[in-house]
C-alpha cells in the first residue's frame, strides 16, 4: 500500500505555512521551516514553521479564555463533543493510520491500531462524562454534611513523543475535555504532520459545534516550546511523554512553580518465562513485544528472564522465529517491522550493539543496518538477540531499538530480583500456568512496575486501565480507571444546616 497524499492535501497540510493553531484558526508563520522526513523512504512529506514565543502567548491566551467558557458546560455536553470527535476519527481511520505509519515508520496494522486506540478513548471518555462522581462522608458534627466534588483544572499541556504520535495525546485530550479542561498540545518535531492532521479534524468538529477556538490548541517546534509549557503558571498540569532526561527537566520546572505533572518516561520491560509456561504463547508474546514498532515502544520487551530448565529450548525457538521476521516498508502488510525513526536512532542502536559486545554479551541473532534499494532511507535495522548478564550496564539502559537481551535464572525469587533490578518500572509480564507463581509475581513481593501481566506480553495496553509506571518511568497515570482525577481539582465541602456552630474534634470556643 502507498500513502494516500490526497488525505494530506484535503487537510491542507502540505501547504501549511505554520504548525501552530487553535481550532480552525492557524497563525501565520515567519520563521525557518522544519521538514518532516519519512523513515520509510527518506522522502520529505511536508514542512511546517515552528511556534514563536509571541505565537505561543497568543495560543495560551486563547486557551485561558476558552477554559472560562468550557468549564461551565455540563459534562455530558462536553462528552457530546468527544463523541463527535470519535465519529470523525472513525471516518478517517484508514488515512490517518496510514499517515502515522508513513511519518513514524510503524507497521500499517499498528498505525491503524493507534487510531483505533483514539476512537476507543473517545468512547471511554463519553461514558466518563456522566460518571465524574464525588463522595459523601459522615460528619462528626451534628446537622452537618460533608462531601467532595471535582472541578475543572484549567489548560492542560500535553507533550508527546514520536513513537505514538497521536494516541497518547488522545489519552490526555479526551479525558481532559470531558473534565472541563482545554488542551495545549506540543507534539514531537519528528511527527508533527500527524498532529496537524488531528488538529484539522478536531477543528472541523469544533466549528460544527461553534465551540471556542482555544479548546484545542497546537504548538510545534523543538524542546524550547516544551520548556515554555513547563514554565507557564497558567498551565496547572503538564503531561509529558519521552526520555528520562526530558522528564527530569519538565518535572523540575513544573515542580518549581508547584504545578502538577503526569510523566510517562522510559521502560526496560521484562518477561519472566517459568518452567510452567506455555512456550508457544511465550514466544509470540516475546517476539511481538521485542520487534513491534521496531522496538520503539515504551512498553517494548527488552529483557527475557528464562528458567534454566527451558533456556536452551526457548533460545532455539527464538532463533527460528527471528529468521522469519520480515523487515521492510511498513505500508506493506506482509512486513512485520519497519524502520527506526531516523538515523540518530540508528546510531544509538549501533552504539548499544558495540557496548553489548564490549561488556561480554554474545549475540544469538546478529544485528546491523540493512542495505539496498528497499532500505534507502538508511533507517532499517535487523532485530537482534544477545545473551547477557543482568548486571551489565547496557542491560540497565533503555535503547529505543529492537535489541532483546536474554538471561537464565534458577529460582523465581532470583528472577524477580533480576526483573526489578533496573531503574525503570513501566511494564512487566510472567508466562506461567502455575497459579502460585502468577500470584507471587502480582504480589507486593513481585513486580515493581506500574503494569504487571500474566500470560500476555509487556506491549499493548487497553484504554480501560490506567497507564504508567514507577521509578524512572515517572509515576504518572493516563487513560483509564480513575486517571481522570489528575485532570480535575478536588474540593471538600461541609454544609451546616443546623442552628449551632459545633467545632471539629470537640473544641470549645465560646464568646459571651
C-alpha positions as CSV (number, residue, x, y, z in Angstrom):
1,X,0.0,0.0,0.0
2,X,1.2,3.5,-0.8
3,X,0.5,6.6,1.4
4,X,-2.5,8.5,0.1
5,X,-1.3,12.1,-0.1
6,X,-4.8,13.2,-1.1
7,X,-5.6,13.0,2.6
8,X,-2.8,15.5,3.3
9,X,-4.0,17.7,0.5
10,X,-7.6,17.6,1.7
11,X,-6.5,18.9,5.1
12,X,-4.2,21.5,3.5
13,X,-1.2,20.0,5.5
14,X,1.4,20.1,2.7
15,X,0.7,23.7,2.0
16,X,0.8,24.8,5.7
17,X,3.0,27.8,6.5
18,X,2.7,27.2,10.2
19,X,2.4,24.4,12.7
20,X,0.5,26.5,15.3
21,X,-3.2,26.8,15.6
22,X,-6.3,26.9,17.8
23,X,-9.3,25.1,16.4
24,X,-9.6,26.0,12.8
25,X,-7.6,29.2,13.3
26,X,-3.9,28.8,12.1
27,X,-1.4,31.5,12.9
28,X,0.9,32.6,10.1
29,X,4.5,31.6,10.5
30,X,7.5,33.8,9.8
31,X,10.5,31.6,10.8
32,X,12.5,28.8,9.3
33,X,10.5,25.8,8.3
34,X,11.2,22.3,9.7
35,X,10.8,19.4,7.3
36,X,9.3,16.1,8.2
37,X,11.1,13.2,6.5
38,X,9.6,9.7,6.4
39,X,11.9,7.0,7.7
40,X,10.1,4.7,5.3
41,X,11.7,6.1,2.1
42,X,13.5,9.2,3.2
43,X,11.1,11.5,1.4
44,X,10.0,14.9,2.7
45,X,6.3,14.7,3.5
46,X,5.8,18.3,4.3
47,X,7.2,21.4,6.1
48,X,5.9,23.5,9.0
49,X,7.1,26.6,10.7
50,X,7.6,26.2,14.4
51,X,5.8,28.3,17.0
52,X,7.4,31.6,18.1
53,X,7.3,32.9,21.6
54,X,4.8,35.6,20.5
55,X,2.5,33.0,18.9
56,X,2.8,30.8,22.0
57,X,1.5,33.7,24.1
58,X,-1.4,34.2,21.7
59,X,-2.3,30.5,21.9
60,X,-2.2,30.3,25.6
61,X,-4.3,33.4,26.0
62,X,-6.9,31.8,23.7
63,X,-6.8,28.6,25.8
64,X,-7.3,30.5,29.0
65,X,-10.3,32.4,27.5
66,X,-11.8,29.2,26.2
67,X,-11.4,27.5,29.6
68,X,-13.5,30.2,31.2
69,X,-16.4,29.1,29.0
70,X,-15.7,25.4,28.7
71,X,-15.6,24.7,32.5
72,X,-19.3,25.9,32.7
73,X,-20.5,23.5,30.1
74,X,-22.2,20.4,31.7
75,X,-20.0,17.3,31.5
76,X,-22.5,15.3,29.3
77,X,-22.4,18.2,26.8
78,X,-18.6,18.0,26.8
79,X,-19.0,14.3,26.2
80,X,-21.1,15.0,23.1
81,X,-18.1,17.0,21.6
82,X,-15.8,14.0,22.3
83,X,-18.4,11.6,20.8
84,X,-18.3,13.6,17.6
85,X,-14.5,13.6,17.6
86,X,-14.7,9.8,17.8
87,X,-17.0,9.7,14.8
88,X,-14.6,12.0,12.8
89,X,-11.7,9.7,13.6
90,X,-13.8,6.6,12.6
91,X,-14.4,8.3,9.2
92,X,-10.7,8.9,8.6
93,X,-9.2,5.8,10.4
94,X,-7.6,4.4,7.2
95,X,-6.0,7.6,6.0
96,X,-4.8,8.8,9.4
97,X,-3.4,5.4,10.3
98,X,-1.5,5.3,7.0
99,X,-0.1,8.8,7.8
100,X,1.0,7.6,11.2
101,X,2.7,4.6,9.6
102,X,4.4,6.7,6.9
103,X,5.6,9.6,9.1
104,X,6.7,7.5,12.1
105,X,7.6,4.2,10.4
106,X,5.5,1.7,12.4
107,X,3.6,-1.1,10.5
108,X,0.4,-0.2,8.8
109,X,-1.5,-2.5,11.2
110,X,0.0,-0.6,14.2
111,X,-0.9,2.7,12.5
112,X,-4.5,1.7,12.2
113,X,-4.4,0.3,15.7
114,X,-3.2,3.6,17.1
115,X,-6.1,5.4,15.5
116,X,-8.4,2.7,16.9
117,X,-7.0,3.5,20.3
118,X,-8.0,7.1,19.8
119,X,-11.5,6.0,18.9
120,X,-11.6,3.7,22.0
121,X,-10.6,6.5,24.4
122,X,-13.3,8.7,22.9
123,X,-15.9,6.0,23.7
124,X,-14.4,5.7,27.2
125,X,-14.5,9.5,27.8
126,X,-18.0,9.8,26.6
127,X,-19.2,7.4,29.2
128,X,-16.9,9.1,31.8
129,X,-18.7,12.4,31.1
130,X,-21.7,11.1,33.1
131,X,-19.6,9.5,35.9
132,X,-17.4,12.2,37.4
133,X,-18.5,11.1,40.9
134,X,-17.6,12.6,44.2
135,X,-18.1,11.1,47.7
136,X,-20.4,11.8,50.7
137,X,-18.7,11.4,54.1
138,X,-20.1,11.2,57.6
139,X,-19.5,14.3,59.7
140,X,-18.7,14.1,63.4
141,X,-20.7,17.3,63.9
142,X,-24.5,17.3,64.4
143,X,-26.5,18.7,61.5
144,X,-23.5,18.8,59.1
145,X,-23.0,17.1,55.8
146,X,-19.6,16.5,54.2
147,X,-18.9,15.7,50.6
148,X,-16.3,16.2,47.9
149,X,-16.7,17.3,44.3
150,X,-14.4,17.7,41.3
151,X,-14.0,20.8,39.3
152,X,-12.1,21.5,36.0
153,X,-8.5,22.3,36.5
154,X,-7.5,24.6,33.6
155,X,-5.4,24.5,30.4
156,X,-3.6,21.1,30.2
157,X,-0.2,21.0,28.5
158,X,0.4,17.7,26.6
159,X,3.9,17.0,25.3
160,X,4.1,13.8,23.2
161,X,6.8,11.6,21.7
162,X,7.3,10.4,18.1
163,X,6.6,6.7,18.8
164,X,2.9,7.2,19.4
165,X,2.3,10.5,17.5
166,X,-1.5,10.7,18.1
167,X,-2.8,8.1,20.6
168,X,-1.0,9.4,23.7
169,X,-2.3,12.9,23.0
170,X,-5.8,11.5,22.8
171,X,-5.5,9.7,26.1
172,X,-4.9,13.1,27.7
173,X,-7.1,15.3,25.5
174,X,-10.3,13.3,25.5
175,X,-10.2,12.9,29.3
176,X,-9.2,16.5,29.9
177,X,-12.1,17.7,27.6
178,X,-14.8,15.8,29.4
179,X,-13.3,17.0,32.7
180,X,-13.8,20.6,31.6
181,X,-10.2,21.4,30.7
182,X,-8.7,22.8,27.4
183,X,-5.6,21.3,25.8
184,X,-2.4,22.8,24.5
185,X,-0.5,20.1,22.5
186,X,3.2,20.1,21.7
187,X,3.9,17.0,19.5
188,X,7.3,15.7,18.6
189,X,9.0,17.7,15.9
190,X,9.6,14.3,14.2
191,X,5.9,13.6,13.7
192,X,4.2,17.0,13.7
193,X,2.2,16.3,10.5
194,X,0.2,13.6,12.3
195,X,-0.6,16.2,15.0
196,X,-1.6,18.8,12.4
197,X,-3.9,16.3,10.7
198,X,-5.6,15.6,14.1
199,X,-5.9,19.3,14.8
200,X,-7.5,19.8,11.4
201,X,-10.1,17.1,12.1
202,X,-10.8,18.4,15.6
203,X,-11.1,21.9,14.3
204,X,-13.8,20.8,11.9
205,X,-15.8,19.3,14.8
206,X,-15.3,22.5,16.9
207,X,-16.5,24.7,14.0
208,X,-19.6,22.5,13.5
209,X,-20.5,22.8,17.2
210,X,-19.5,26.5,17.4
211,X,-17.0,25.9,20.3
212,X,-14.4,28.4,21.4
213,X,-11.1,28.2,19.4
214,X,-8.9,27.7,22.4
215,X,-10.5,24.4,23.3
216,X,-7.9,22.5,21.2
217,X,-4.5,24.2,20.6
218,X,-1.4,23.1,18.8
219,X,2.1,24.5,19.2
220,X,5.1,23.0,17.4
221,X,8.8,23.0,17.4
222,X,11.8,21.6,19.3
223,X,12.5,21.3,23.0
224,X,12.2,25.1,23.7
225,X,8.5,25.0,23.1
226,X,8.0,22.3,25.6
227,X,10.1,24.3,28.1
228,X,7.6,27.2,27.6
229,X,4.7,24.9,28.6
230,X,6.6,23.5,31.6
231,X,7.3,27.0,32.9
232,X,3.9,28.5,32.3
233,X,1.9,29.1,35.5
234,X,-1.3,29.3,33.5
235,X,-1.0,25.6,32.7
236,X,-1.6,23.8,36.0
237,X,-1.0,20.3,34.6
238,X,1.7,19.1,32.2
239,X,1.5,15.6,30.8
240,X,4.8,14.7,29.1
241,X,6.0,11.5,27.4
242,X,9.6,11.0,26.4
243,X,13.0,10.2,27.8
244,X,14.1,10.3,31.4
245,X,16.3,13.3,30.7
246,X,13.4,15.2,29.3
247,X,11.1,14.1,32.2
248,X,13.6,15.3,34.8
249,X,13.8,18.7,33.1
250,X,10.0,19.1,32.8
251,X,9.3,17.7,36.2
252,X,11.8,20.1,37.9
253,X,10.5,23.1,36.1
254,X,6.8,22.3,36.8
255,X,7.6,21.5,40.4
256,X,9.4,24.8,40.9
257,X,6.1,26.5,40.3
258,X,4.2,23.9,42.3
259,X,2.3,22.6,39.2
260,X,1.2,19.1,38.5
261,X,2.8,16.6,36.2
262,X,2.0,13.2,34.6
263,X,5.3,11.8,33.4
264,X,5.4,8.7,31.2
265,X,9.1,8.1,30.6
266,X,11.4,5.1,29.9
267,X,10.7,1.4,30.1
268,X,13.1,-1.5,30.4
269,X,10.5,-4.2,30.4
270,X,11.0,-7.9,31.0
271,X,9.1,-11.1,30.7
272,X,9.9,-13.9,33.1
273,X,9.4,-17.4,31.5
274,X,9.0,-20.1,34.1
275,X,9.2,-23.9,33.7
276,X,5.4,-23.9,33.8
277,X,5.0,-21.6,30.8
278,X,3.2,-22.3,27.6
279,X,6.3,-21.8,25.5
280,X,4.4,-21.2,22.2
281,X,2.4,-18.5,23.9
282,X,5.5,-17.0,25.5
283,X,7.3,-17.0,22.1
284,X,4.5,-15.0,20.4
285,X,4.4,-12.5,23.3
286,X,8.2,-12.1,23.3
287,X,8.7,-11.6,19.6
288,X,5.9,-9.1,19.1
289,X,7.0,-7.3,22.3
290,X,10.6,-7.1,21.1
291,X,10.1,-6.2,17.4
292,X,6.8,-4.4,17.3
293,X,7.2,-0.7,16.3
294,X,10.9,-1.7,15.7
295,X,11.5,-1.7,19.5
296,X,10.4,1.9,19.8
297,X,7.6,1.5,22.3
298,X,8.0,2.4,26.0
299,X,6.5,-1.0,26.7
300,X,8.8,-2.9,24.3
301,X,10.1,-6.2,25.7
302,X,13.8,-5.6,26.2
303,X,14.7,-8.5,28.6
304,X,13.7,-12.1,28.7
305,X,14.5,-13.9,32.1
306,X,14.2,-17.6,31.3
307,X,14.3,-20.5,33.7
308,X,17.4,-22.6,33.1
309,X,15.4,-25.8,32.5
310,X,13.8,-24.3,29.4
311,X,16.5,-21.8,28.4
312,X,18.2,-23.7,25.6
313,X,14.9,-24.9,24.1
314,X,13.5,-21.3,24.2
315,X,16.7,-20.0,22.6
316,X,16.2,-22.3,19.7
317,X,12.6,-21.2,19.3
318,X,13.6,-17.6,19.4
319,X,16.2,-18.1,16.7
320,X,13.8,-19.8,14.5
321,X,11.1,-17.1,14.9
322,X,13.6,-14.3,14.3
323,X,14.6,-15.9,11.0
324,X,11.0,-15.4,9.8
325,X,10.7,-11.7,10.6
326,X,10.3,-9.6,7.5
327,X,11.7,-6.1,7.8
328,X,10.7,-3.5,5.1
329,X,8.3,-0.8,4.1
330,X,5.7,-0.7,6.9
331,X,2.9,0.1,4.4
332,X,3.3,-3.4,3.0
333,X,1.2,-5.5,5.3
334,X,3.4,-8.6,4.7
335,X,6.2,-7.0,6.7
336,X,6.5,-7.4,10.4
337,X,8.8,-4.5,11.2
338,X,9.5,-1.1,9.7
339,X,12.4,1.4,10.2
340,X,13.7,3.3,13.1
341,X,12.5,6.9,13.3
342,X,15.8,8.4,11.9
343,X,19.5,8.0,11.5
344,X,20.2,9.3,15.0
345,X,18.2,6.3,16.3
346,X,20.2,4.0,14.1
347,X,23.4,5.4,15.6
348,X,22.1,4.8,19.1
349,X,21.2,1.2,18.1
350,X,24.8,0.6,16.7
351,X,26.4,2.1,19.8
352,X,24.3,-0.3,22.0
353,X,25.4,-3.3,20.0
354,X,29.1,-2.2,20.4
355,X,28.6,-1.7,24.1
356,X,27.0,-5.1,24.5
357,X,29.9,-6.8,22.8
358,X,32.4,-4.9,24.8
359,X,30.7,-5.9,28.0
360,X,30.8,-9.5,27.1
361,X,27.4,-10.1,25.5
362,X,27.1,-12.8,22.9
363,X,24.7,-12.4,20.0
364,X,22.3,-15.3,19.3
365,X,20.9,-13.3,16.4
366,X,23.2,-10.7,15.0
367,X,22.2,-7.1,14.4
368,X,23.2,-4.5,11.9
369,X,21.9,-1.9,9.4
370,X,20.1,-3.2,6.3
371,X,21.3,-2.0,2.9
372,X,19.9,-2.0,-0.6
373,X,17.3,-0.1,-2.6
374,X,14.5,-1.2,-0.4
375,X,16.3,0.3,2.6
376,X,17.4,3.6,1.0
377,X,16.4,5.8,3.9
378,X,19.2,4.2,6.0
379,X,16.8,3.7,8.9
380,X,16.2,-0.1,8.6
381,X,18.0,-2.3,11.1
382,X,18.0,-6.0,12.0
383,X,16.2,-7.2,15.1
384,X,18.7,-9.0,17.3
385,X,19.1,-11.1,20.4
386,X,22.0,-11.1,22.8
387,X,22.8,-13.4,25.7
388,X,23.9,-11.2,28.6
389,X,24.4,-10.9,32.4
390,X,21.7,-8.8,34.1
391,X,24.2,-6.5,35.8
392,X,25.8,-5.4,32.5
393,X,25.5,-1.6,32.2
394,X,23.9,-1.8,28.7
395,X,21.1,-4.1,30.1
396,X,20.3,-1.4,32.7
397,X,19.6,1.1,29.9
398,X,16.7,1.6,27.6
399,X,17.8,1.6,23.9
400,X,14.9,2.5,21.7
401,X,15.6,-0.2,19.1
402,X,14.8,-3.9,18.5
403,X,17.5,-5.4,20.8
404,X,16.4,-8.2,23.0
405,X,18.6,-9.3,26.0
406,X,18.1,-12.9,27.3
407,X,19.4,-14.4,30.6
408,X,18.8,-17.5,32.6
409,X,17.6,-17.9,36.2
410,X,17.2,-20.7,38.8
411,X,14.5,-19.6,41.3
412,X,11.5,-17.3,41.0
413,X,12.9,-15.1,43.7
414,X,16.1,-14.7,41.7
415,X,14.1,-13.9,38.5
416,X,12.1,-11.2,40.3
417,X,15.2,-9.7,41.7
418,X,16.7,-9.5,38.2
419,X,13.4,-8.2,36.9
420,X,13.2,-5.4,39.4
421,X,17.0,-4.6,39.4
422,X,16.7,-1.8,36.8
423,X,16.0,1.9,37.2
424,X,12.8,1.8,35.1
425,X,9.4,0.4,36.2
426,X,6.8,0.5,33.4
427,X,5.5,-2.8,32.2
428,X,6.2,-6.4,33.1
429,X,5.0,-9.9,32.5
430,X,5.3,-13.5,33.6
431,X,4.5,-16.5,31.5
432,X,3.3,-19.4,33.7
433,X,0.4,-21.8,34.1
434,X,1.2,-22.1,37.8
435,X,-1.2,-20.2,40.0
436,X,1.3,-19.7,42.8
437,X,3.9,-18.3,40.5
438,X,1.4,-15.9,38.9
439,X,0.0,-14.6,42.2
440,X,3.5,-14.2,43.7
441,X,4.5,-12.1,40.7
442,X,1.5,-9.9,41.2
443,X,2.0,-9.6,45.0
444,X,3.9,-6.8,46.8
445,X,7.0,-9.0,46.7
446,X,6.7,-9.4,42.9
447,X,6.9,-6.9,40.0
448,X,7.6,-3.3,41.0
449,X,6.2,-2.0,37.7
450,X,3.0,0.1,37.1
451,X,1.8,-2.7,34.8
452,X,2.1,-6.4,35.6
453,X,0.7,-9.1,33.2
454,X,0.3,-12.8,33.3
455,X,0.4,-14.8,30.1
456,X,0.5,-11.8,27.9
457,X,3.4,-9.7,26.9
458,X,4.6,-6.3,28.1
459,X,3.5,-4.4,25.0
460,X,-0.1,-3.3,24.1
461,X,-2.2,-1.6,26.8
462,X,-6.0,-1.3,26.7
463,X,-7.5,2.1,27.4
464,X,-9.7,0.9,30.3
465,X,-6.7,0.6,32.6
466,X,-4.6,3.5,34.0
467,X,-1.3,3.6,32.1
468,X,2.0,4.5,33.6
469,X,4.9,3.2,35.8
470,X,7.2,3.7,38.7
471,X,10.8,4.7,39.5
472,X,12.4,6.4,36.4
473,X,9.3,5.8,34.4
474,X,7.8,8.8,36.1
475,X,4.9,7.7,38.3
476,X,2.1,9.3,36.4
477,X,-1.1,7.6,35.1
478,X,-3.0,8.3,31.9
479,X,-6.1,6.9,30.1
480,X,-8.5,4.7,32.0
481,X,-9.5,3.7,35.5
482,X,-9.6,6.8,37.8
483,X,-6.8,8.6,35.9
484,X,-9.4,11.4,35.2
485,X,-8.8,12.7,38.7
486,X,-5.4,14.0,37.6
487,X,-7.2,16.5,35.3
488,X,-9.5,17.9,37.9
489,X,-9.2,19.6,41.3
490,X,-10.8,18.0,44.3
491,X,-12.9,20.2,46.7
492,X,-14.1,19.1,50.1
493,X,-17.3,20.7,51.1
494,X,-19.1,20.9,54.5
495,X,-22.6,22.2,54.9
496,X,-24.0,23.2,58.3
497,X,-27.8,23.0,58.2
498,X,-28.3,23.4,62.0
499,X,-28.6,26.5,64.3
500,X,-25.4,25.8,66.3
501,X,-21.7,26.0,65.3
502,X,-20.0,22.9,66.8
503,X,-16.3,22.7,66.1
504,X,-14.4,19.6,65.0
505,X,-12.5,17.5,67.5
506,X,-14.9,18.8,70.2
507,X,-13.0,22.1,70.5
508,X,-14.8,24.7,72.7
509,X,-14.7,28.3,71.8
510,X,-17.4,30.4,73.5
511,X,-18.0,34.2,73.1
512,X,-20.4,35.8,75.6
